[in-house]
Amino acid sequence: LRLLAEMACAHVELDTITYNAAVSACEKGGQWDEALVLLEEMAVARVELNTITYSAAVSACEKGGQWAKALALLAEMALAHVELNTITYSSAVSACEKGGQWDQALALLTEMSSARVALNTITYNASVTACEKSGRWAQALEILTEMGSARVELDIITYNAALSACEKGGQWDKAFGLLAETALAHVELNTITCSAAVSACEKCGQWAK
């Protein structure tokens, strides 16, 4: 940011590429507020904001736990007719997940499908985790079904989040169904997976399982 100020003082033209690098630096440094200030500067200076600019800013908000601001940026992109891609949406979904906004996360999945933006494992995993954190086991399982239909890979993170959601919801039978599914899919189990399944049984008194 200091370099940008020096460039401005030296009357060096600041273009989209320069600003994008600065916004990306803010994103990596967790400075979401500074990233948004740079976007305002670009707008005032009439420097074009593109998908890369916004994606970095949304990611900065995600890392800073600012889900509402991340969604506001998506709305701004739509109004400015700037393309929203998988990276942009994934960061926003992750921001909603961290903020416990499972309904917003699922709304974004629907929006992506409507806009024909590719959904990947990362996007889906964030949504499943959002449901898990809010105790929405049924919605978590629906996402897994959707992933299967869309032929998107379900990994250990997907299954762990879904298992944890079932465990919190006292759905031991669903949890064991997921364990069987991981075996068929040749997904390697870890401690988290097994712990969630055991905990689901313990809560429902199914210790013999």
Secondary structure, DSSP 8 states (H G I E B T S, - for coil): -HHHHHHHHTT----HHHHHHHHHHHHHTT-HHHHHHHHHHHHHTT----HHHHHHHHHHHHHTT-HHHHHHHHHHHHHTT----HHHHHHHHHHHHHTT-HHHHHHHHHHHHHTT----HHHHHHHHHHHHHTT-HHHHHHHHHHHHHTT----HHHHHHHHHHHHHTT-HHHHHHHHHHHHHTT----HHHHHHHHHHHHHTT-TT-
